[in-house]
Amino acid sequence: MITIVDYGMGNLGSVLNMLKRVGAAAEVTGDPASIARARKILLPGVGAFDSAMRRINESGLREVLDAKVLEERVPTLGICLGMQLLTRGSDEGQLPGLAWIDASTRRFPDIAGLKVPHMGWNLAAPVAASPLTAGLPAESRFYFVHSYHVQVDDARDSVLRTHYGVTFDAAIAHENIYGAQFHPEKSHKFGMRLLANFAGL
């Protein structure tokens, strides 16, 4: 069972539907007691970094999430804003992130002709083997919508990279913690494969 964390910001229905399409059992909940029983955690997110962290911190979810991820070490996947929340913090806001992985979230630079947000389909090139991306072709394409991007401190934590003005980490993995900057639920067969891989961990 994959527990999709509902903290009031995320494309919950689409993620749940795509998980069902790949045959993965999943539930959506914002109840700390239910999350405490989770075997896998998916942290979605659409919106602003500080708003998301404030909701997580004030809802009573932070403590149970830290325990599940850092102590019980359950497989955890953050997608889109959810991946950015895994980092120490973001150029977008002032609040600290979850800091589950050594990384920072940066705004795309001001480059002539570069439209921000980065929106639409883009290639993601593999840079390291990971169970999250097993079976994906080298020319995998994913759907992105974001104005900020993640930079990991340790290159070994980068799994997929994408270029848009700068080269950034499109998917990351560190022990039981995984992240995808793109929307796998909107990325057709490539996103289905990634979510099926996560469900199989």
N, CA, C and O atoms as a DFTB+ gen file, in Angstrom:
804 C
 N C O
     1  1       0.840      -1.196       0.000
     2  2       0.000       0.000       0.000
     3  2       0.880       1.254       0.000
     4  3       1.773       1.392       0.836
     5  1       0.624       2.153      -0.932
     6  2       1.308       3.447      -0.986
     7  2       0.402       4.486      -0.341
     8  3      -0.753       4.642      -0.735
     9  1       0.922       5.184       0.637
    10  2       0.165       6.237       1.310
    11  2       0.534       7.581       0.700
    12  3       1.673       8.034       0.813
    13  1      -0.440       8.213       0.052
    14  2      -0.259       9.537      -0.543
    15  2      -0.626      10.568       0.519
    16  3      -1.758      10.589       1.001
    17  1       0.322      11.415       0.882
    18  2       0.116      12.354       1.982
    19  2      -0.688      13.556       1.504
    20  3      -0.292      14.262       0.576
    21  1      -1.823      13.772       2.156
    22  2      -2.676      14.917       1.856
    23  2      -2.435      16.001       2.900
    24  3      -2.922      15.912       4.027
    25  1      -1.678      17.027       2.513
    26  2      -1.469      18.162       3.404
    27  2      -2.096      19.425       2.803
    28  3      -1.766      20.545       3.191
    29  1      -3.004      19.215       1.848
    30  2      -3.762      20.319       1.283
    31  2      -3.176      20.926       0.031
    32  3      -3.718      21.902      -0.489
    33  1      -2.063      20.366      -0.477
    34  2      -1.437      20.905      -1.684
    35  2      -0.925      19.744      -2.527
    36  3       0.080      19.121      -2.184
    37  1      -1.600      19.456      -3.610
    38  2      -1.130      18.363      -4.456
    39  2      -2.194      17.895      -5.418
    40  3      -3.389      18.105      -5.210
    41  1      -1.733      17.256      -6.475
    42  2      -2.615      16.730      -7.516
    43  2      -3.006      15.297      -7.128
    44  3      -2.649      14.337      -7.810
    45  1      -3.732      15.178      -6.038
    46  2      -3.939      13.889      -5.386
    47  2      -4.705      12.903      -6.254
    48  3      -4.323      11.737      -6.362
    49  1      -5.795      13.372      -6.877
    50  2      -6.624      12.475      -7.673
    51  2      -5.879      11.887      -8.849
    52  3      -6.010      10.696      -9.128
    53  1      -5.103      12.695      -9.543
    54  2      -4.372      12.209     -10.710
    55  2      -3.301      11.207     -10.317
    56  3      -3.092      10.211     -11.010
    57  1      -2.619      11.468      -9.202
    58  2      -1.592      10.540      -8.731
    59  2      -2.228       9.214      -8.328
    60  3      -1.723       8.147      -8.677
    61  1      -3.328       9.282      -7.599
    62  2      -4.017       8.062      -7.169
    63  2      -4.484       7.254      -8.372
    64  3      -4.332       6.033      -8.394
    65  1      -5.049       7.922      -9.371
    66  2      -5.537       7.227     -10.558
    67  2      -4.414       6.552     -11.327
    68  3      -4.584       5.434     -11.812
    69  1      -3.253       7.222     -11.448
    70  2      -2.150       6.624     -12.179
    71  2      -1.586       5.422     -11.427
    72  3      -1.201       4.432     -12.049
    73  1      -1.534       5.497     -10.111
    74  2      -1.082       4.346      -9.330
    75  2      -2.016       3.161      -9.528
    76  3      -1.567       2.021      -9.646
    77  1      -3.301       3.431      -9.563
    78  2      -4.267       2.354      -9.797
    79  2      -4.075       1.753     -11.184
    80  3      -4.241       0.547     -11.365
    81  1      -3.728       2.583     -12.162
    82  2      -3.519       2.091     -13.526
    83  2      -2.342       1.136     -13.619
    84  3      -2.328       0.236     -14.459
    85  1      -1.347       1.335     -12.748
    86  2      -0.188       0.426     -12.772
    87  2      -0.369      -0.726     -11.789
    88  3       0.552      -1.511     -11.567
    89  1      -1.561      -0.821     -11.202
    90  2      -1.867      -1.947     -10.328
    91  2      -1.362      -1.810      -8.911
    92  3      -1.233      -2.808      -8.203
    93  1      -1.073      -0.586      -8.478
    94  2      -0.554      -0.361      -7.135
    95  2      -1.681       0.026      -6.189
    96  3      -2.478       0.910      -6.501
    97  1      -1.751      -0.621      -5.051
    98  2      -2.714      -0.243      -4.022
    99  2      -2.264       1.068      -3.390
   100  3      -1.095       1.226      -3.038
   101  1      -3.190       2.001      -3.249
   102  2      -2.833       3.312      -2.720
   103  2      -4.008       3.931      -1.992
   104  3      -5.166       3.605      -2.253
   105  1      -3.688       4.831      -1.075
   106  2      -4.706       5.583      -0.340
   107  2      -4.232       7.017      -0.200
   108  3      -3.032       7.288      -0.215
   109  1      -5.181       7.934      -0.065
   110  2      -4.881       9.341       0.202
   111  2      -5.324       9.652       1.624
   112  3      -6.471       9.389       1.985
   113  1      -4.440      10.203       2.425
   114  2      -4.806      10.527       3.797
   115  2      -3.953      11.660       4.350
   116  3      -2.786      11.810       3.989
   117  1      -4.546      12.443       5.219
   118  2      -3.817      13.444       5.975
   119  2      -3.846      13.129       7.458
   120  3      -3.514      13.978       8.286
   121  1      -4.240      11.921       7.791
   122  2      -4.367      11.493       9.178
   123  2      -3.031      10.955       9.693
   124  3      -2.532       9.962       9.164
   125  1      -2.444      11.585      10.706
   126  2      -1.144      11.117      11.197
   127  2      -1.150       9.649      11.619
   128  3      -0.157       8.949      11.420
   129  1      -2.248       9.178      12.194
   130  2      -2.304       7.780      12.631
   131  2      -2.245       6.834      11.442
   132  3      -1.622       5.774      11.520
   133  1      -2.883       7.206      10.354
   134  2      -2.828       6.374       9.147
   135  2      -1.443       6.401       8.534
   136  3      -0.935       5.370       8.095
   137  1      -0.831       7.574       8.501
   138  2       0.524       7.694       7.946
   139  2       1.513       6.905       8.795
   140  3       2.495       6.382       8.268
   141  1       1.271       6.810      10.094
   142  2       2.156       6.054      10.975
   143  2       2.171       4.570      10.626
   144  3       3.105       3.859      10.996
   145  1       1.143       4.093       9.915
   146  2       1.075       2.687       9.518
   147  2       1.562       2.469       8.083
   148  3       1.527       1.342       7.588
   149  1       2.016       3.529       7.411
   150  2       2.368       3.460       5.992
   151  2       3.561       2.540       5.749
   152  3       4.501       2.489       6.542
   153  1       3.499       1.818       4.637
   154  2       4.622       0.973       4.200
   155  2       5.450       1.673       3.130
   156  3       6.645       1.414       2.991
   157  1       4.810       2.559       2.377
   158  2       5.487       3.435       1.406
   159  2       4.777       4.777       1.459
   160  3       3.571       4.833       1.694
   161  1       5.519       5.862       1.240
   162  2       4.964       7.202       1.322
   163  2       5.225       7.939       0.021
   164  3       6.336       7.909      -0.510
   165  1       4.193       8.601      -0.489
   166  2       4.341       9.473      -1.652
   167  2       3.948      10.878      -1.222
   168  3       2.837      11.103      -0.742
   169  1       4.861      11.814      -1.397
   170  2       4.647      13.211      -1.015
   171  2       4.466      14.039      -2.277
   172  3       5.445      14.370      -2.945
   173  1       3.228      14.377      -2.611
   174  2       2.990      15.188      -3.808
   175  2       3.176      16.663      -3.483
   176  3       3.607      17.012      -2.384
   177  1       2.853      17.521      -4.431
   178  2       2.914      18.943      -4.139
   179  2       2.789      19.802      -5.368
   180  3       3.455      19.576      -6.378
   181  1       1.920      20.798      -5.270
   182  2       1.766      21.828      -6.301
   183  2       1.562      23.137      -5.557
   184  3       0.656      23.246      -4.731
   185  1       2.397      24.133      -5.842
   186  2       2.226      25.410      -5.161
   187  2       3.540      25.954      -4.633
   188  3       4.610      25.658      -5.165
   189  1       3.447      26.759      -3.575
   190  2       4.598      27.484      -3.038
   191  2       5.271      26.709      -1.911
   192  3       4.603      26.050      -1.113
   193  1       6.587      26.792      -1.854
   194  2       7.395      26.045      -0.890
   195  2       7.003      26.367       0.551
   196  3       6.718      25.457       1.330
   197  1       6.984      27.645       0.913
   198  2       6.692      28.006       2.303
   199  2       5.285      27.592       2.714
   200  3       5.082      27.124       3.834
   201  1       4.327      27.754       1.835
   202  2       2.954      27.346       2.157
   203  2       2.888      25.850       2.446
   204  3       2.196      25.416       3.367
   205  1       3.617      25.066       1.650
   206  2       3.626      23.619       1.849
   207  2       4.286      23.254       3.170
   208  3       3.748      22.449       3.931
   209  1       5.443      23.835       3.450
   210  2       6.121      23.519       4.707
   211  2       5.316      23.975       5.910
   212  3       5.301      23.302       6.940
   213  1       4.653      25.101       5.790
   214  2       3.840      25.586       6.913
   215  2       2.707      24.608       7.202
   216  3       2.410      24.317       8.361
   217  1       2.081      24.105       6.151
   218  2       0.976      23.155       6.352
   219  2       1.479      21.851       6.969
   220  3       0.834      21.287       7.853
   221  1       2.617      21.384       6.507
   222  2       3.171      20.147       7.071
   223  2       3.550      20.349       8.532
   224  3       3.280      19.486       9.368
   225  1       4.169      21.472       8.845
   226  2       4.615      21.726      10.212
   227  2       3.447      21.946      11.170
   228  3       3.504      21.525      12.326
   229  1       2.381      22.608      10.692
   230  2       1.276      22.965      11.577
   231  2       0.194      21.901      11.669
   232  3      -0.700      21.992      12.511
   233  1       0.269      20.892      10.807
   234  2      -0.794      19.879      10.762
   235  2      -0.518      18.671      11.645
   236  3      -1.365      17.788      11.782
   237  1       0.664      18.635      12.240
   238  2       1.034      17.467      13.019
   239  2       1.646      16.362      12.189
   240  3       1.907      15.274      12.703
   241  1       1.882      16.623      10.898
   242  2       2.425      15.598      10.013
   243  2       3.947      15.517      10.062
   244  3       4.517      14.467       9.767
   245  1       4.607      16.601      10.428
   246  2       6.072      16.626      10.360
   247  2       6.686      15.527      11.219
   248  3       7.595      14.826      10.773
   249  1       6.202      15.374      12.434
   250  2       6.798      14.407      13.357
   251  2       6.646      12.987      12.844
   252  3       7.600      12.209      12.870
   253  1       5.457      12.645      12.379
   254  2       5.227      11.272      11.919
   255  2       5.987      11.009      10.627
   256  3       6.485       9.902      10.425
   257  1       6.086      11.994       9.754
   258  2       6.830      11.818       8.511
   259  2       8.317      11.638       8.792
   260  3       8.958      10.765       8.207
   261  1       8.866      12.452       9.678
   262  2      10.280      12.293      10.036
   263  2      10.539      10.896      10.591
   264  3      11.540      10.265      10.251
   265  1       9.644      10.419      11.437
   266  2       9.826       9.098      12.037
   267  2       9.777       8.001      10.983
   268  3      10.600       7.087      10.994
   269  1       8.813       8.091      10.072
   270  2       8.670       7.053       9.044
   271  2       9.866       7.040       8.104
   272  3      10.377       5.975       7.755
   273  1      10.309       8.221       7.696
   274  2      11.352       8.312       6.671
   275  2      12.744       8.118       7.251
   276  3      13.548       7.374       6.689
   277  1      13.039       8.774       8.363
   278  2      14.394       8.785       8.896
   279  2      14.668       7.646       9.873
   280  3      15.802       7.176       9.970
   281  1      13.659       7.205      10.588
   282  2      13.864       6.149      11.579
   283  2      13.445       4.783      11.034
   284  3      14.229       3.834      11.065
   285  1      12.203       4.682      10.532
   286  2      11.744       3.409       9.982
   287  2      12.258       3.172       8.567
   288  3      12.285       2.039       8.087
   289  1      12.663       4.254       7.906
   290  2      13.278       4.192       6.581
   291  2      12.363       3.523       5.547
   292  3      12.795       2.677       4.765
   293  1      11.087       3.929       5.569
   294  2      10.170       3.411       4.558
   295  2      10.476       4.092       3.224
   296  3      10.879       5.255       3.223
   297  1      10.300       3.414       2.093
   298  2      10.511       4.051       0.791
   299  2       9.592       5.266       0.635
   300  3       8.387       5.181       0.875
   301  1      10.166       6.373       0.237
   302  2       9.428       7.635       0.156
   303  2       9.764       8.332      -1.156
   304  3      10.931       8.447      -1.529
   305  1       8.727       8.796      -1.852
   306  2       8.895       9.478      -3.135
   307  2       8.232      10.848      -3.078
   308  3       7.032      10.951      -2.823
   309  1       9.016      11.900      -3.314
   310  2       8.467      13.244      -3.456
   311  2       8.388      13.605      -4.928
   312  3       9.342      13.381      -5.673
   313  1       7.258      14.163      -5.358
   314  2       7.114      14.551      -6.764
   315  2       6.791      16.037      -6.873
   316  3       6.023      16.590      -6.086
   317  1       7.402      16.662      -7.874
   318  2       7.265      18.091      -8.163
   319  2       7.646      18.898      -6.916
   320  3       8.775      18.774      -6.441
   321  1       6.750      19.710      -6.377
   322  2       7.069      20.445      -5.154
   323  2       7.451      19.485      -4.036
   324  3       8.285      19.816      -3.193
   325  1       6.846      18.295      -4.021
   326  2       7.186      17.302      -3.009
   327  2       8.653      16.928      -3.025
   328  3       9.231      16.661      -1.971
   329  1       9.277      16.901      -4.210
   330  2      10.721      16.649      -4.285
   331  2      11.493      17.829      -3.705
   332  3      12.474      17.625      -2.990
   333  1      11.078      19.041      -3.994
   334  2      11.775      20.220      -3.475
   335  2      11.695      20.290      -1.958
   336  3      12.620      20.779      -1.310
   337  1      10.595      19.804      -1.386
   338  2      10.448      19.805       0.063
   339  2      11.446      18.883       0.748
   340  3      11.730      19.054       1.933
   341  1      11.986      17.903       0.016
   342  2      12.973      16.992       0.589
   343  2      14.278      17.696       0.908
   344  3      15.087      17.172       1.674
   345  1      14.505      18.879       0.334
   346  2      15.785      19.575       0.449
   347  2      15.841      20.464       1.694
   348  3      14.871      20.564       2.446
   349  1      16.993      21.103       1.895
   350  2      17.165      21.968       3.069
   351  2      16.311      23.223       3.001
   352  3      15.897      23.751       4.033
   353  1      16.046      23.705       1.787
   354  2      15.290      24.940       1.630
   355  2      15.268      25.360       0.179
   356  3      15.892      24.734      -0.678
   357  1      14.530      26.442      -0.084
   358  2      14.319      26.884      -1.462
   359  2      14.531      28.381      -1.600
   360  3      14.257      29.149      -0.678
   361  1      15.024      28.786      -2.767
   362  2      15.109      30.211      -3.088
   363  2      13.731      30.862      -3.091
   364  3      13.616      32.085      -3.009
   365  1      12.693      30.046      -3.186
   366  2      11.325      30.576      -3.272
   367  2      10.843      31.118      -1.936
   368  3      10.015      32.028      -1.905
   369  1      11.351      30.571      -0.823
   370  2      10.799      30.947       0.477
   371  2      11.850      31.113       1.547
   372  3      13.050      31.151       1.275
   373  1      11.364      31.212       2.779
   374  2      12.228      31.443       3.927
   375  2      12.285      30.255       4.878
   376  3      13.248      30.117       5.631
   377  1      11.275      29.398       4.857
   378  2      11.210      28.299       5.809
   379  2      12.174      27.177       5.438
   380  3      12.409      26.931       4.255
   381  1      12.736      26.493       6.438
   382  2      13.553      25.313       6.147
   383  2      12.703      24.208       5.542
   384  3      11.516      24.084       5.843
   385  1      13.325      23.406       4.683
   386  2      12.644      22.245       4.134
   387  2      12.741      21.063       5.080
   388  3      13.185      21.205       6.220
   389  1      12.328      19.904       4.608
   390  2      12.389      18.696       5.421
   391  2      13.832      18.254       5.667
   392  3      14.121      17.605       6.672
   393  1      14.737      18.606       4.750
   394  2      16.172      18.295       4.886
   395  2      16.421      16.802       5.031
   396  3      17.277      16.384       5.811
   397  1      15.682      16.006       4.288
   398  2      15.894      14.558       4.293
   399  2      17.029      14.156       3.353
   400  3      17.538      13.037       3.432
   401  1      17.420      15.059       2.473
   402  2      18.504      14.788       1.544
   403  2      19.362      16.043       1.450
   404  3      18.842      17.156       1.538
   405  1      20.656      15.879       1.273
   406  2      21.559      17.029       1.187
   407  2      21.426      17.663      -0.196
   408  3      22.051      17.223      -1.161
   409  1      20.611      18.687      -0.268
   410  2      20.328      19.340      -1.546
   411  2      19.673      20.691      -1.278
   412  3      19.171      20.946      -0.183
   413  1      19.686      21.547      -2.290
   414  2      19.036      22.853      -2.220
   415  2      18.141      23.024      -3.436
   416  3      18.352      22.398      -4.474
   417  1      17.144      23.876      -3.290
   418  2      16.224      24.173      -4.385
   419  2      16.495      25.594      -4.872
   420  3      16.417      26.548      -4.098
   421  1      16.814      25.727      -6.160
   422  2      17.233      27.002      -6.731
   423  2      16.268      27.475      -7.818
   424  3      15.631      26.665      -8.492
   425  1      16.170      28.779      -7.979
   426  2      15.365      29.331      -9.067
   427  2      16.153      29.248     -10.370
   428  3      17.378      29.373     -10.375
   429  1      15.439      29.037     -11.474
   430  2      16.105      29.083     -12.766
   431  2      16.715      30.470     -12.972
   432  3      16.106      31.473     -12.598
   433  1      17.901      30.536     -13.560
   434  2      18.552      31.833     -13.758
   435  2      17.846      32.658     -14.831
   436  3      17.124      32.131     -15.677
   437  1      18.076      33.953     -14.768
   438  2      17.544      34.853     -15.801
   439  2      18.434      34.735     -17.035
   440  3      19.549      35.255     -17.069
   441  1      17.923      34.048     -18.036
   442  2      18.637      33.850     -19.294
   443  2      17.741      34.350     -20.415
   444  3      16.563      34.000     -20.473
   445  1      18.289      35.162     -21.301
   446  2      17.497      35.722     -22.394
   447  2      16.825      34.605     -23.189
   448  3      17.483      33.663     -23.631
   449  1      15.521      34.719     -23.365
   450  2      14.781      33.737     -24.142
   451  2      14.327      32.520     -23.356
   452  3      13.589      31.689     -23.884
   453  1      14.753      32.397     -22.095
   454  2      14.368      31.243     -21.279
   455  2      13.082      31.574     -20.526
   456  3      13.060      32.456     -19.667
   457  1      12.029      30.864     -20.855
   458  2      10.749      31.105     -20.197
   459  2      10.676      30.321     -18.890
   460  3      10.985      29.130     -18.840
   461  1      10.267      31.009     -17.853
   462  2      10.072      30.394     -16.537
   463  2       8.636      30.671     -16.123
   464  3       8.218      31.829     -16.133
   465  1       7.859      29.642     -15.757
   466  2       8.300      28.290     -15.430
   467  2       8.674      27.441     -16.648
   468  3       8.238      27.685     -17.773
   469  1       9.501      26.438     -16.366
   470  2       9.788      25.376     -17.327
   471  2       8.535      24.520     -17.401
   472  3       8.162      23.866     -16.427
   473  1       7.888      24.527     -18.556
   474  2       6.600      23.853     -18.682
   475  2       6.561      23.047     -19.973
   476  3       6.837      23.567     -21.054
   477  1       6.216      21.773     -19.842
   478  2       6.069      20.918     -21.010
   479  2       6.973      19.693     -20.937
   480  3       7.550      19.380     -19.896
   481  1       7.077      19.013     -22.068
   482  2       7.841      17.766     -22.147
   483  2       9.322      18.053     -22.333
   484  3       9.713      18.967     -23.059
   485  1      10.143      17.242     -21.652
   486  2      11.587      17.373     -21.809
   487  2      12.227      16.017     -21.548
   488  3      11.685      15.178     -20.828
   489  1      13.388      15.825     -22.149
   490  2      14.133      14.585     -21.948
   491  2      14.784      14.573     -20.571
   492  3      15.152      15.618     -20.034
   493  1      14.919      13.386     -20.012
   494  2      15.649      13.202     -18.754
   495  2      16.659      12.088     -18.977
   496  3      16.286      10.941     -19.223
   497  1      17.928      12.427     -18.891
   498  2      18.993      11.471     -19.188
   499  2      19.446      10.762     -17.915
   500  3      19.656      11.411     -16.891
   501  1      19.599       9.443     -17.966
   502  2      20.072       8.716     -16.787
   503  2      21.534       9.025     -16.494
   504  3      22.364       9.090     -17.401
   505  1      21.834       9.214     -15.212
   506  2      23.225       9.437     -14.800
   507  2      23.673       8.399     -13.778
   508  3      24.863       8.305     -13.478
   509  1      22.747       7.627     -13.247
   510  2      23.081       6.567     -12.295
   511  2      21.953       5.546     -12.295
   512  3      20.791       5.879     -12.529
   513  1      22.320       4.292     -12.026
   514  2      21.313       3.245     -11.935
   515  2      20.543       3.379     -10.624
   516  3      21.118       3.700      -9.584
   517  1      19.235       3.129     -10.687
   518  2      18.398       3.195      -9.499
   519  2      17.186       2.311      -9.717
   520  3      16.692       2.223     -10.841
   521  1      16.691       1.651      -8.678
   522  2      15.453       0.877      -8.840
   523  2      14.273       1.757      -9.241
   524  3      13.297       1.255      -9.799
   525  1      14.342       3.057      -8.967
   526  2      13.257       3.955      -9.342
   527  2      13.119       4.079     -10.856
   528  3      12.013       4.257     -11.365
   529  1      14.237       3.985     -11.578
   530  2      14.229       4.226     -13.019
   531  2      14.539       2.961     -13.818
   532  3      14.784       3.040     -15.021
   533  1      14.532       1.812     -13.176
   534  2      14.829       0.556     -13.872
   535  2      13.870       0.344     -15.038
   536  3      12.658       0.512     -14.901
   537  1      14.435      -0.029     -16.192
   538  2      13.616      -0.313     -17.357
   539  2      13.233       0.890     -18.187
   540  3      12.616       0.736     -19.241
   541  1      13.583       2.088     -17.741
   542  2      13.285       3.279     -18.536
   543  2      14.307       3.405     -19.668
   544  3      15.499       3.197     -19.446
   545  1      13.857       3.742     -20.867
   546  2      14.814       3.940     -21.965
   547  2      15.670       5.181     -21.738
   548  3      15.295       6.075     -20.980
   549  1      16.806       5.227     -22.393
   550  2      17.718       6.357     -22.237
   551  2      17.090       7.669     -22.689
   552  3      17.435       8.738     -22.186
   553  1      16.176       7.582     -23.633
   554  2      15.516       8.787     -24.150
   555  2      14.118       8.928     -23.537
   556  3      13.134       9.071     -24.263
   557  1      14.032       8.891     -22.232
   558  2      12.741       9.042     -21.557
   559  2      12.333      10.515     -21.528
   560  3      13.164      11.403     -21.332
   561  1      11.020      10.755     -21.729
   562  2      10.485      12.113     -21.735
   563  2       9.445      12.243     -20.627
   564  3       8.611      11.360     -20.426
   565  1       9.514      13.345     -19.927
   566  2       8.592      13.576     -18.817
   567  2       7.992      14.973     -18.911
   568  3       8.523      15.849     -19.594
   569  1       6.867      15.166     -18.204
   570  2       6.156      16.441     -18.240
   571  2       6.516      17.257     -16.999
   572  3       6.331      16.809     -15.867
   573  1       7.036      18.467     -17.237
   574  2       7.501      19.352     -16.171
   575  2       6.628      20.606     -16.072
   576  3       6.128      21.111     -17.078
   577  1       6.456      21.094     -14.850
   578  2       5.901      22.428     -14.602
   579  2       6.570      22.940     -13.327
   580  3       6.161      22.571     -12.226
   581  1       7.595      23.787     -13.464
   582  2       8.287      24.270     -12.262
   583  2       9.144      25.487     -12.583
   584  3       9.640      25.647     -13.698
   585  1       9.306      26.343     -11.569
   586  2      10.150      27.533     -11.665
   587  2      11.436      27.387     -10.866
   588  3      12.335      28.222     -10.964
   589  1      11.517      26.322     -10.074
   590  2      12.675      26.061      -9.225
   591  2      13.148      24.640      -9.473
   592  3      12.364      23.774      -9.860
   593  1      14.424      24.407      -9.250
   594  2      14.979      23.084      -9.526
   595  2      15.914      22.675      -8.401
   596  3      16.448      23.521      -7.683
   597  1      16.106      21.373      -8.254
   598  2      16.912      20.826      -7.169
   599  2      18.347      20.601      -7.619
   600  3      18.600      20.148      -8.736
   601  1      19.292      20.929      -6.723
   602  2      20.701      20.628      -6.917
   603  2      21.172      19.811      -5.716
   604  3      21.190      20.312      -4.591
   605  1      21.553      18.558      -5.950
   606  2      22.055      17.723      -4.854
   607  2      23.514      18.062      -4.563
   608  3      24.263      18.443      -5.462
   609  1      23.905      17.923      -3.314
   610  2      25.302      18.180      -2.929
   611  2      26.223      17.089      -3.466
   612  3      27.332      17.364      -3.925
   613  1      25.751      15.856      -3.401
   614  2      26.540      14.699      -3.802
   615  2      26.005      14.178      -5.137
   616  3      24.857      13.743      -5.222
   617  1      26.828      14.223      -6.163
   618  2      26.385      13.803      -7.502
   619  2      25.893      12.363      -7.522
   620  3      25.138      11.980      -8.416
   621  1      26.307      11.570      -6.559
   622  2      25.858      10.176      -6.512
   623  2      24.375      10.052      -6.177
   624  3      23.785       8.989      -6.364
   625  1      23.771      11.131      -5.683
   626  2      22.341      11.126      -5.368
   627  2      21.478      11.508      -6.568
   628  3      20.250      11.472      -6.485
   629  1      22.105      11.869      -7.670
   630  2      21.372      12.228      -8.883
   631  2      21.132      10.986      -9.731
   632  3      22.050      10.199      -9.960
   633  1      19.901      10.812     -10.194
   634  2      19.522       9.636     -10.985
   635  2      19.225      10.017     -12.432
   636  3      19.685       9.351     -13.359
   637  1      18.459      11.083     -12.623
   638  2      18.148      11.613     -13.952
   639  2      18.463      13.096     -13.967
   640  3      18.243      13.796     -12.978
   641  1      18.984      13.577     -15.097
   642  2      19.221      15.012     -15.242
   643  2      18.552      15.514     -16.512
   644  3      18.419      14.798     -17.505
   645  1      18.138      16.771     -16.440
   646  2      17.467      17.432     -17.555
   647  2      18.120      18.793     -17.781
   648  3      18.608      19.418     -16.839
   649  1      18.126      19.244     -19.021
   650  2      18.685      20.559     -19.326
   651  2      17.577      21.512     -19.744
   652  3      16.796      21.224     -20.651
   653  1      17.523      22.658     -19.059
   654  2      16.633      23.747     -19.441
   655  2      17.314      25.036     -18.981
   656  3      17.111      25.480     -17.851
   657  1      18.107      25.623     -19.844
   658  2      18.924      26.772     -19.454
   659  2      20.132      26.331     -18.652
   660  3      21.261      26.722     -18.950
   661  1      19.897      25.520     -17.640
   662  2      20.945      24.883     -16.845
   663  2      20.613      23.390     -16.760
   664  3      19.483      22.977     -17.020
   665  1      21.603      22.606     -16.399
   666  2      21.361      21.185     -16.162
   667  2      20.990      20.992     -14.696
   668  3      21.697      21.458     -13.802
   669  1      19.876      20.302     -14.454
   670  2      19.401      20.137     -13.080
   671  2      19.015      18.682     -12.829
   672  3      18.874      17.889     -13.760
   673  1      18.851      18.355     -11.566
   674  2      18.499      17.000     -11.158
   675  2      16.994      16.792     -11.319
   676  3      16.190      17.399     -10.612
   677  1      16.633      15.929     -12.257
   678  2      15.223      15.655     -12.519
   679  2      14.682      14.531     -11.656
   680  3      13.483      14.475     -11.383
   681  1      15.558      13.637     -11.227
   682  2      15.187      12.579     -10.283
   683  2      16.375      12.297      -9.393
   684  3      17.520      12.294      -9.845
   685  1      16.093      12.059      -8.116
   686  2      17.149      11.836      -7.140
   687  2      16.837      10.597      -6.315
   688  3      15.690      10.154      -6.246
   689  1      17.866      10.048      -5.692
   690  2      17.682       8.879      -4.832
   691  2      18.816       8.841      -3.812
   692  3      19.991       8.965      -4.157
   693  1      18.435       8.669      -2.560
   694  2      19.417       8.506      -1.487
   695  2      18.832       7.534      -0.466
   696  3      17.909       7.866       0.278
   697  1      19.388       6.341      -0.451
   698  2      18.891       5.287       0.430
   699  2      17.396       5.064       0.182
   700  3      17.030       4.659      -0.921
   701  1      16.529       5.307       1.147
   702  2      15.088       5.056       0.974
   703  2      14.321       6.260       0.445
   704  3      13.096       6.214       0.337
   705  1      15.027       7.334       0.116
   706  2      14.381       8.596      -0.266
   707  2      14.572       8.851      -1.753
   708  3      15.690       8.805      -2.266
   709  1      13.461       9.122      -2.441
   710  2      13.458       9.331      -3.883
   711  2      12.708      10.621      -4.210
   712  3      11.827      11.050      -3.465
   713  1      13.072      11.228      -5.332
   714  2      12.368      12.426      -5.775
   715  2      12.290      12.494      -7.279
   716  3      13.195      12.037      -7.978
   717  1      11.209      13.064      -7.779
   718  2      11.014      13.300      -9.219
   719  2      10.486      14.718      -9.395
   720  3       9.413      15.048      -8.889
   721  1      11.238      15.562     -10.115
   722  2      10.816      16.939     -10.320
   723  2       9.627      17.031     -11.273
   724  3       8.789      17.923     -11.144
   725  1       9.560      16.127     -12.207
   726  2       8.470      16.110     -13.192
   727  2       7.208      15.500     -12.572
   728  3       7.213      15.038     -11.431
   729  1       6.140      15.515     -13.353
   730  2       4.875      14.910     -12.936
   731  2       4.765      13.523     -13.571
   732  3       4.392      13.422     -14.740
   733  1       5.076      12.453     -12.838
   734  2       4.939      11.115     -13.432
   735  2       3.499      10.784     -13.787
   736  3       3.251      10.018     -14.718
   737  1       2.555      11.350     -13.060
   738  2       1.135      11.064     -13.338
   739  2       0.660      11.693     -14.638
   740  3      -0.427      11.377     -15.120
   741  1       1.475      12.589     -15.214
   742  2       1.136      13.225     -16.491
   743  2       2.100      12.822     -17.603
   744  3       2.054      13.371     -18.704
   745  1       2.971      11.863     -17.308
   746  2       4.060      11.531     -18.229
   747  2       3.873      10.207     -18.943
   748  3       4.845       9.579     -19.364
   749  1       2.621       9.780     -19.080
   750  2       2.265       8.607     -19.880
   751  2       3.110       7.381     -19.520
   752  3       3.304       7.090     -18.340
   753  1       3.608       6.669     -20.519
   754  2       4.257       5.388     -20.258
   755  2       5.524       5.532     -19.420
   756  3       5.864       4.631     -18.653
   757  1       6.220       6.652     -19.559
   758  2       7.448       6.850     -18.788
   759  2       7.119       7.050     -17.304
   760  3       7.767       6.474     -16.430
   761  1       6.112       7.867     -17.039
   762  2       5.697       8.070     -15.662
   763  2       5.089       6.828     -15.054
   764  3       5.281       6.556     -13.869
   765  1       4.351       6.067     -15.857
   766  2       3.770       4.820     -15.361
   767  2       4.856       3.844     -14.931
   768  3       4.730       3.166     -13.912
   769  1       5.924       3.784     -15.723
   770  2       7.016       2.882     -15.376
   771  2       7.680       3.296     -14.066
   772  3       7.974       2.454     -13.218
   773  1       7.913       4.593     -13.907
   774  2       8.553       5.064     -12.692
   775  2       7.687       4.771     -11.472
   776  3       8.199       4.319     -10.448
   777  1       6.379       5.023     -11.567
   778  2       5.500       4.763     -10.436
   779  2       5.380       3.274     -10.158
   780  3       5.293       2.867      -8.999
   781  1       5.374       2.458     -11.201
   782  2       5.346       1.000     -11.004
   783  2       6.622       0.532     -10.308
   784  3       6.584      -0.363      -9.464
   785  1       7.748       1.141     -10.666
   786  2       9.010       0.798     -10.010
   787  2       8.948       1.145      -8.521
   788  3       9.372       0.357      -7.676
   789  1       8.418       2.326      -8.208
   790  2       8.310       2.725      -6.804
   791  2       7.387       1.774      -6.041
   792  3       7.679       1.385      -4.910
   793  1       6.280       1.410      -6.668
   794  2       5.347       0.501      -6.016
   795  2       5.985      -0.860      -5.727
   796  3       5.601      -1.553      -4.785
   797  1       6.971      -1.230      -6.558
   798  2       7.608      -2.531      -6.399
   799  2       8.786      -2.554      -5.441
   800  3       9.373      -3.613      -5.218
   801  1       9.147      -1.408      -4.869
   802  2      10.287      -1.371      -3.940
   803  2       9.998      -2.169      -2.677
   804  3      10.846      -2.247      -1.788
